[in-house]
Amino acid sequence: MGTDIAGGVEIRPHGPGSPWRLADVGLDALPRHYDAFGLLFGVRNYAGFEPVAPGRGVPDDAGADLRALLADGEHDHTWATWAQLASVDWSAQAPRVDDRIHEYELTSQGPRFVGKAGHHGRAWREVAGEHADHRGSSYPEGTEWRAGDRMWRVERLTHGDVLRADPQLRALLDRMRELAERYGDDNVRLVVWFDS
């Protein structure tokens, strides 16, 4: 079973001390993107990022509209202000390599990214050896295995890799930036939780 994100963007239109209101910014378009979940909130953090805002819970001063969205069975409630999200260094690397081994198809135009996963099946096992560890973090960065038109590689992600792979997240951050220009960096926040 996978993990999905839910929540909302809150604003304080009248500044500190005023109540938080749910902005008209939905999270429905956000895909199941574990690298984004890991980088921002520490959830499904296979890439080994130092998360921006892990495990903070629901803000004590969350608005009634946001609280109405909460349901049973959710976990890892947390939040981050625009000021915190705006300070992310998108060129920074994760402190360690990705737990998932990245798979490429070798083409005449060069390697084409296929995906990444914790288990790579029989083809990878035949190349890496029956007792090979399926976790990328068990091997030095840059370790490669090749067979036929496939290559498996141990890699380290950057924060920018998350944005390049997730246009919906970029759009959400752009919308939050616009709200922050109007209301102030500390008066816009993203409140999220997860469902598995």
C-alpha positions as protocol buffer text, in pm:
chain_id: "A"
residue {
  index: 1
  type: MET
  ca { x: 0 y: 0 z: 0 }
}
residue {
  index: 2
  type: GLY
  ca { x: 130 y: 345 z: -88 }
}
residue {
  index: 3
  type: THR
  ca { x: 132 y: 671 z: 102 }
}
residue {
  index: 4
  type: ASP
  ca { x: -63 y: 976 z: -16 }
}
residue {
  index: 5
  type: ILE
  ca { x: -51 y: 1339 z: 99 }
}
residue {
  index: 6
  type: ALA
  ca { x: -341 y: 1562 z: 205 }
}
residue {
  index: 7
  type: GLY
  ca { x: -376 y: 1898 z: 376 }
}
residue {
  index: 8
  type: GLY
  ca { x: -397 y: 2261 z: 279 }
}
residue {
  index: 9
  type: VAL
  ca { x: -233 y: 2601 z: 264 }
}
residue {
  index: 10
  type: GLU
  ca { x: -328 y: 2843 z: 539 }
}
residue {
  index: 11
  type: ILE
  ca { x: -288 y: 3221 z: 545 }
}
residue {
  index: 12
  type: ARG
  ca { x: -310 y: 3489 z: 816 }
}
residue {
  index: 13
  type: PRO
  ca { x: -455 y: 3777 z: 614 }
}
residue {
  index: 14
  type: HIS
  ca { x: -421 y: 4022 z: 904 }
}
residue {
  index: 15
  type: GLY
  ca { x: -74 y: 3917 z: 1023 }
}
residue {
  index: 16
  type: PRO
  ca { x: 56 y: 3763 z: 1346 }
}
residue {
  index: 17
  type: GLY
  ca { x: -207 y: 3710 z: 1612 }
}
residue {
  index: 18
  type: SER
  ca { x: -493 y: 3691 z: 1364 }
}
residue {
  index: 19
  type: PRO
  ca { x: -667 y: 3359 z: 1292 }
}
residue {
  index: 20
  type: TRP
  ca { x: -541 y: 3129 z: 1019 }
}
residue {
  index: 21
  type: ARG
  ca { x: -771 y: 3076 z: 719 }
}
residue {
  index: 22
  type: LEU
  ca { x: -762 y: 2802 z: 459 }
}
residue {
  index: 23
  type: ALA
  ca { x: -648 y: 2948 z: 126 }
}
residue {
  index: 24
  type: ASP
  ca { x: -802 y: 2844 z: -204 }
}
residue {
  index: 25
  type: VAL
  ca { x: -503 y: 2622 z: -285 }
}
residue {
  index: 26
  type: GLY
  ca { x: -575 y: 2250 z: -314 }
}
residue {
  index: 27
  type: LEU
  ca { x: -326 y: 1968 z: -273 }
}
residue {
  index: 28
  type: ASP
  ca { x: -531 y: 1729 z: -489 }
}
residue {
  index: 29
  type: ALA
  ca { x: -291 y: 1767 z: -783 }
}
residue {
  index: 30
  type: LEU
  ca { x: 12 y: 1656 z: -579 }
}
residue {
  index: 31
  type: PRO
  ca { x: 120 y: 1308 z: -687 }
}
residue {
  index: 32
  type: ARG
  ca { x: 251 y: 1029 z: -468 }
}
residue {
  index: 33
  type: HIS
  ca { x: 612 y: 1154 z: -475 }
}
residue {
  index: 34
  type: TYR
  ca { x: 818 y: 1001 z: -197 }
}
residue {
  index: 35
  type: ASP
  ca { x: 1125 y: 1216 z: -267 }
}
residue {
  index: 36
  type: ALA
  ca { x: 918 y: 1531 z: -205 }
}
residue {
  index: 37
  type: PHE
  ca { x: 757 y: 1374 z: 104 }
}
residue {
  index: 38
  type: GLY
  ca { x: 1102 y: 1282 z: 237 }
}
residue {
  index: 39
  type: LEU
  ca { x: 1270 y: 1615 z: 165 }
}
residue {
  index: 40
  type: LEU
  ca { x: 997 y: 1835 z: 305 }
}
residue {
  index: 41
  type: PHE
  ca { x: 847 y: 1622 z: 583 }
}
residue {
  index: 42
  type: GLY
  ca { x: 1066 y: 1314 z: 648 }
}
residue {
  index: 43
  type: VAL
  ca { x: 794 y: 1071 z: 529 }
}
residue {
  index: 44
  type: ARG
  ca { x: 906 y: 780 z: 306 }
}
residue {
  index: 45
  type: ASN
  ca { x: 1252 y: 939 z: 305 }
}
residue {
  index: 46
  type: TYR
  ca { x: 1430 y: 672 z: 98 }
}
residue {
  index: 47
  type: ALA
  ca { x: 1653 y: 939 z: -59 }
}
residue {
  index: 48
  type: GLY
  ca { x: 1807 y: 1022 z: 280 }
}
residue {
  index: 49
  type: PHE
  ca { x: 1729 y: 1394 z: 285 }
}
residue {
  index: 50
  type: GLU
  ca { x: 1755 y: 1609 z: 597 }
}
residue {
  index: 51
  type: PRO
  ca { x: 1382 y: 1700 z: 610 }
}
residue {
  index: 52
  type: VAL
  ca { x: 1266 y: 2061 z: 634 }
}
residue {
  index: 53
  type: ALA
  ca { x: 973 y: 2011 z: 874 }
}
residue {
  index: 54
  type: PRO
  ca { x: 928 y: 1656 z: 1008 }
}
residue {
  index: 55
  type: GLY
  ca { x: 680 y: 1548 z: 1274 }
}
residue {
  index: 56
  type: ARG
  ca { x: 547 y: 1881 z: 1403 }
}
residue {
  index: 57
  type: GLY
  ca { x: 186 y: 1769 z: 1439 }
}
residue {
  index: 58
  type: VAL
  ca { x: -118 y: 1978 z: 1355 }
}
residue {
  index: 59
  type: PRO
  ca { x: -52 y: 2343 z: 1452 }
}
residue {
  index: 60
  type: ASP
  ca { x: -227 y: 2437 z: 1777 }
}
residue {
  index: 61
  type: ASP
  ca { x: -370 y: 2745 z: 1607 }
}
residue {
  index: 62
  type: ALA
  ca { x: -490 y: 2568 z: 1289 }
}
residue {
  index: 63
  type: GLY
  ca { x: -805 y: 2719 z: 1147 }
}
residue {
  index: 64
  type: ALA
  ca { x: -1145 y: 2550 z: 1173 }
}
residue {
  index: 65
  type: ASP
  ca { x: -1162 y: 2497 z: 794 }
}
residue {
  index: 66
  type: LEU
  ca { x: -836 y: 2304 z: 797 }
}
residue {
  index: 67
  type: ARG
  ca { x: -932 y: 2102 z: 1104 }
}
residue {
  index: 68
  type: ALA
  ca { x: -1252 y: 1999 z: 925 }
}
residue {
  index: 69
  type: LEU
  ca { x: -1036 y: 1822 z: 664 }
}
residue {
  index: 70
  type: LEU
  ca { x: -878 y: 1591 z: 923 }
}
residue {
  index: 71
  type: ALA
  ca { x: -992 y: 1230 z: 939 }
}
residue {
  index: 72
  type: ASP
  ca { x: -908 y: 912 z: 1128 }
}
residue {
  index: 73
  type: GLY
  ca { x: -618 y: 696 z: 1013 }
}
residue {
  index: 74
  type: GLU
  ca { x: -393 y: 980 z: 902 }
}
residue {
  index: 75
  type: HIS
  ca { x: -35 y: 1007 z: 1027 }
}
residue {
  index: 76
  type: ASP
  ca { x: 275 y: 1227 z: 1027 }
}
residue {
  index: 77
  type: HIS
  ca { x: 87 y: 1555 z: 1056 }
}
residue {
  index: 78
  type: THR
  ca { x: 325 y: 1847 z: 1011 }
}
residue {
  index: 79
  type: TRP
  ca { x: 358 y: 2197 z: 868 }
}
residue {
  index: 80
  type: ALA
  ca { x: 605 y: 2450 z: 728 }
}
residue {
  index: 81
  type: THR
  ca { x: 581 y: 2825 z: 674 }
}
residue {
  index: 82
  type: TRP
  ca { x: 664 y: 2980 z: 340 }
}
residue {
  index: 83
  type: ALA
  ca { x: 972 y: 3136 z: 506 }
}
residue {
  index: 84
  type: GLN
  ca { x: 1102 y: 2786 z: 581 }
}
residue {
  index: 85
  type: LEU
  ca { x: 1022 y: 2650 z: 235 }
}
residue {
  index: 86
  type: ALA
  ca { x: 1172 y: 2958 z: 66 }
}
residue {
  index: 87
  type: SER
  ca { x: 1500 y: 2897 z: 248 }
}
residue {
  index: 88
  type: VAL
  ca { x: 1552 y: 2547 z: 102 }
}
residue {
  index: 89
  type: ASP
  ca { x: 1884 y: 2525 z: -83 }
}
residue {
  index: 90
  type: TRP
  ca { x: 1773 y: 2349 z: -401 }
}
residue {
  index: 91
  type: SER
  ca { x: 2134 y: 2280 z: -502 }
}
residue {
  index: 92
  type: ALA
  ca { x: 2213 y: 2084 z: -182 }
}
residue {
  index: 93
  type: GLN
  ca { x: 2265 y: 1708 z: -191 }
}
residue {
  index: 94
  type: ALA
  ca { x: 2116 y: 1449 z: 38 }
}
residue {
  index: 95
  type: PRO
  ca { x: 2361 y: 1351 z: 315 }
}
residue {
  index: 96
  type: ARG
  ca { x: 2367 y: 990 z: 189 }
}
residue {
  index: 97
  type: VAL
  ca { x: 2288 y: 788 z: -121 }
}
residue {
  index: 98
  type: ASP
  ca { x: 1934 y: 686 z: -210 }
}
residue {
  index: 99
  type: ASP
  ca { x: 1817 y: 357 z: -59 }
}
residue {
  index: 100
  type: ARG
  ca { x: 1662 y: 276 z: -397 }
}
residue {
  index: 101
  type: ILE
  ca { x: 1887 y: 164 z: -680 }
}
residue {
  index: 102
  type: HIS
  ca { x: 1820 y: 368 z: -996 }
}
residue {
  index: 103
  type: GLU
  ca { x: 1751 y: 176 z: -1317 }
}
residue {
  index: 104
  type: TYR
  ca { x: 1834 y: 296 z: -1669 }
}
residue {
  index: 105
  type: GLU
  ca { x: 1776 y: 163 z: -2018 }
}
residue {
  index: 106
  type: LEU
  ca { x: 2092 y: 195 z: -2225 }
}
residue {
  index: 107
  type: THR
  ca { x: 1999 y: 353 z: -2559 }
}
residue {
  index: 108
  type: SER
  ca { x: 2196 y: 492 z: -2855 }
}
residue {
  index: 109
  type: GLN
  ca { x: 2120 y: 842 z: -2719 }
}
residue {
  index: 110
  type: GLY
  ca { x: 2259 y: 748 z: -2376 }
}
residue {
  index: 111
  type: PRO
  ca { x: 2104 y: 612 z: -2056 }
}
residue {
  index: 112
  type: ARG
  ca { x: 1728 y: 669 z: -2018 }
}
residue {
  index: 113
  type: PHE
  ca { x: 1597 y: 674 z: -1663 }
}
residue {
  index: 114
  type: VAL
  ca { x: 1342 y: 397 z: -1603 }
}
residue {
  index: 115
  type: GLY
  ca { x: 1278 y: 423 z: -1230 }
}
residue {
  index: 116
  type: LYS
  ca { x: 1400 y: 337 z: -884 }
}
residue {
  index: 117
  type: ALA
  ca { x: 1285 y: 84 z: -632 }
}
residue {
  index: 118
  type: GLY
  ca { x: 1400 y: -112 z: -334 }
}
residue {
  index: 119
  type: HIS
  ca { x: 1379 y: -443 z: -521 }
}
residue {
  index: 120
  type: HIS
  ca { x: 1496 y: -492 z: -878 }
}
residue {
  index: 121
  type: GLY
  ca { x: 1401 y: -847 z: -961 }
}
residue {
  index: 122
  type: ARG
  ca { x: 1577 y: -1136 z: -1123 }
}
residue {
  index: 123
  type: ALA
  ca { x: 1772 y: -945 z: -1391 }
}
residue {
  index: 124
  type: TRP
  ca { x: 1952 y: -730 z: -1135 }
}
residue {
  index: 125
  type: ARG
  ca { x: 2015 y: -1028 z: -903 }
}
residue {
  index: 126
  type: GLU
  ca { x: 2177 y: -1220 z: -1188 }
}
residue {
  index: 127
  type: VAL
  ca { x: 2423 y: -933 z: -1240 }
}
residue {
  index: 128
  type: ALA
  ca { x: 2476 y: -820 z: -880 }
}
residue {
  index: 129
  type: GLY
  ca { x: 2481 y: -1168 z: -729 }
}
residue {
  index: 130
  type: GLU
  ca { x: 2229 y: -1370 z: -537 }
}
residue {
  index: 131
  type: HIS
  ca { x: 2337 y: -1230 z: -201 }
}
residue {
  index: 132
  type: ALA
  ca { x: 2351 y: -866 z: -314 }
}
residue {
  index: 133
  type: ASP
  ca { x: 2173 y: -618 z: -89 }
}
residue {
  index: 134
  type: HIS
  ca { x: 1879 y: -449 z: -263 }
}
residue {
  index: 135
  type: ARG
  ca { x: 1937 y: -121 z: -70 }
}
residue {
  index: 136
  type: GLY
  ca { x: 2144 y: 138 z: -255 }
}
residue {
  index: 137
  type: SER
  ca { x: 2279 y: 270 z: 74 }
}
residue {
  index: 138
  type: SER
  ca { x: 2467 y: -59 z: 115 }
}
residue {
  index: 139
  type: TYR
  ca { x: 2703 y: 40 z: -169 }
}
residue {
  index: 140
  type: PRO
  ca { x: 2931 y: 337 z: -245 }
}
residue {
  index: 141
  type: GLU
  ca { x: 2786 y: 616 z: -456 }
}
residue {
  index: 142
  type: GLY
  ca { x: 2836 y: 548 z: -827 }
}
residue {
  index: 143
  type: THR
  ca { x: 2834 y: 166 z: -799 }
}
residue {
  index: 144
  type: GLU
  ca { x: 2692 y: 24 z: -1123 }
}
residue {
  index: 145
  type: TRP
  ca { x: 2572 y: -308 z: -1257 }
}
residue {
  index: 146
  type: ARG
  ca { x: 2508 y: -366 z: -1629 }
}
residue {
  index: 147
  type: ALA
  ca { x: 2333 y: -641 z: -1821 }
}
residue {
  index: 148
  type: GLY
  ca { x: 2217 y: -619 z: -2181 }
}
residue {
  index: 149
  type: ASP
  ca { x: 2040 y: -287 z: -2230 }
}
residue {
  index: 150
  type: ARG
  ca { x: 2001 y: -221 z: -1854 }
}
residue {
  index: 151
  type: MET
  ca { x: 2212 y: -39 z: -1598 }
}
residue {
  index: 152
  type: TRP
  ca { x: 2147 y: -14 z: -1224 }
}
residue {
  index: 153
  type: ARG
  ca { x: 2327 y: 263 z: -1037 }
}
residue {
  index: 154
  type: VAL
  ca { x: 2364 y: 385 z: -678 }
}
residue {
  index: 155
  type: GLU
  ca { x: 2300 y: 762 z: -675 }
}
residue {
  index: 156
  type: ARG
  ca { x: 2265 y: 1057 z: -440 }
}
residue {
  index: 157
  type: LEU
  ca { x: 1982 y: 1303 z: -505 }
}
residue {
  index: 158
  type: THR
  ca { x: 1985 y: 1681 z: -477 }
}
residue {
  index: 159
  type: HIS
  ca { x: 1697 y: 1889 z: -350 }
}
residue {
  index: 160
  type: GLY
  ca { x: 1661 y: 2022 z: -706 }
}
residue {
  index: 161
  type: ASP
  ca { x: 1599 y: 1668 z: -835 }
}
residue {
  index: 162
  type: VAL
  ca { x: 1275 y: 1675 z: -639 }
}
residue {
  index: 163
  type: LEU
  ca { x: 1149 y: 1988 z: -815 }
}
residue {
  index: 164
  type: ARG
  ca { x: 1257 y: 1869 z: -1159 }
}
residue {
  index: 165
  type: ALA
  ca { x: 1055 y: 1550 z: -1114 }
}
residue {
  index: 166
  type: ASP
  ca { x: 744 y: 1717 z: -971 }
}
residue {
  index: 167
  type: PRO
  ca { x: 586 y: 2006 z: -1166 }
}
residue {
  index: 168
  type: GLN
  ca { x: 282 y: 1997 z: -936 }
}
residue {
  index: 169
  type: LEU
  ca { x: 504 y: 2069 z: -635 }
}
residue {
  index: 170
  type: ARG
  ca { x: 668 y: 2356 z: -825 }
}
residue {
  index: 171
  type: ALA
  ca { x: 321 y: 2497 z: -899 }
}
residue {
  index: 172
  type: LEU
  ca { x: 220 y: 2470 z: -532 }
}
residue {
  index: 173
  type: LEU
  ca { x: 538 y: 2648 z: -419 }
}
residue {
  index: 174
  type: ASP
  ca { x: 484 y: 2920 z: -681 }
}
residue {
  index: 175
  type: ARG
  ca { x: 131 y: 2977 z: -550 }
}
residue {
  index: 176
  type: MET
  ca { x: 260 y: 2993 z: -192 }
}
residue {
  index: 177
  type: ARG
  ca { x: 523 y: 3246 z: -300 }
}
residue {
  index: 178
  type: GLU
  ca { x: 249 y: 3464 z: -451 }
}
residue {
  index: 179
  type: LEU
  ca { x: 50 y: 3447 z: -127 }
}
residue {
  index: 180
  type: ALA
  ca { x: 362 y: 3532 z: 76 }
}
residue {
  index: 181
  type: GLU
  ca { x: 424 y: 3841 z: -140 }
}
residue {
  index: 182
  type: ARG
  ca { x: 76 y: 3956 z: -39 }
}
residue {
  index: 183
  type: TYR
  ca { x: 59 y: 3846 z: 327 }
}
residue {
  index: 184
  type: GLY
  ca { x: 423 y: 3795 z: 437 }
}
residue {
  index: 185
  type: ASP
  ca { x: 649 y: 3489 z: 454 }
}
residue {
  index: 186
  type: ASP
  ca { x: 546 y: 3389 z: 808 }
}
residue {
  index: 187
  type: ASN
  ca { x: 175 y: 3431 z: 734 }
}
residue {
  index: 188
  type: VAL
  ca { x: 155 y: 3151 z: 477 }
}
residue {
  index: 189
  type: ARG
  ca { x: 202 y: 2787 z: 573 }
}
residue {
  index: 190
  type: LEU
  ca { x: 156 y: 2441 z: 430 }
}
residue {
  index: 191
  type: VAL
  ca { x: -12 y: 2193 z: 668 }
}
residue {
  index: 192
  type: VAL
  ca { x: -4 y: 1828 z: 561 }
}
residue {
  index: 193
  type: TRP
  ca { x: -66 y: 1473 z: 673 }
}
residue {
  index: 194
  type: PHE
  ca { x: -38 y: 1132 z: 513 }
}
residue {
  index: 195
  type: ASP
  ca { x: -256 y: 829 z: 457 }
}
residue {
  index: 196
  type: SER
  ca { x: -113 y: 479 z: 409 }
}
